[in-house]
Amino acid sequence: MALFSYRPRGNDQWLEWKVRIFTVAAALTLGGIYLDERWLTGTAIAVLAGGLALRFLPGPNEPGADELEAAGSLDSEDDDS
C-alpha cells in the first residue's frame, strides 16, 4: 500500500495521534483475542479505521490546507474592521 502513497515523505502532523490510536487498537485486539470477545475485536477494527481516516486530513503543505488557512486569515481581517 505504501507504493501507492501520493504524499511526499516528511513531517506528519498527525503521526503522534496515529501511533496512539494504533497502540489503543492493538491493546483492544489482544484483549479481544484473549477474552474471546468478538465485540472487543470489532471495536479495535473501528478504532483502526478512525486512525486511517487521519490520513485523509489536509496537511500543512497540501492545497486544501492553504485554502483553509487563507479563509481563516480573511475572517480575522474582517473582525478588525
N, C-alpha and C positions, 0 to 999 in steps of 0.2 A: 504494500500500500504506500510505502514511502517513495516508491518510484514515481508515483503519480502526483506527488506533492507540488502544488503550484506556488508555495511560499518559499522565499529565499531563507536560508539558514541565518540565524542571528538572534537578537534579543526577542524573547517571547514574554509579553507582559502577563500572560495567563499561566506561565509554566508552574509557578508555585501552587496555584489552585488546582491545576491538573494533577500534580503529584499528590496533593492532599486528597482529592477525590479518588484517585487510584488506590491510595492506601486504605481509605474507608471501604471502598468496594472490595478490595482484597480481603479485608478482615471480615466483612459480611459474607463473602463467598466461603471462606474457610469455616466460619461459624455455621453457615447453612449446610455445608457438606458434613461437618462433624455431627451436628444435631439432626441431620437428615430432614431438614425443613425446606420444602420447595419454595415457600413464600420468601424466605430469607435469601435464598439464592436468586430468586426473581427480583428482589429489591436491589441486590448487588448489580444485576444487569441494568436496571433502571438508573442507578447511580452512575455506572459507566457511560450510559447513553447521555446523561447530563454532562459528564466530562467531555464527551465527544462534541457536544454542542458548543463548547467553548472555542473549538477550532474555527467555527464559522463567524465569530465576532470580529469586527474590523480591528486590525492592529493599528499602531501609530503611524505606519508607513503605507497604509493602503488607501485607495481613493475614497472609500466610504468614510474613513476616519477624518480626512481633510474636510469633507463636506459637513460632517457633524461639528468639527472644530470651528469652521467658518460660520456656521449657523449660530453657534454659541457665542462667538465674538460679536456677531451682529445684534444679538439680543442684549448683550451687555452695553453696547453703544447706544441702543435705543433707550435704555434705562437712564443714561446720563443726561439726555437732552430733555 
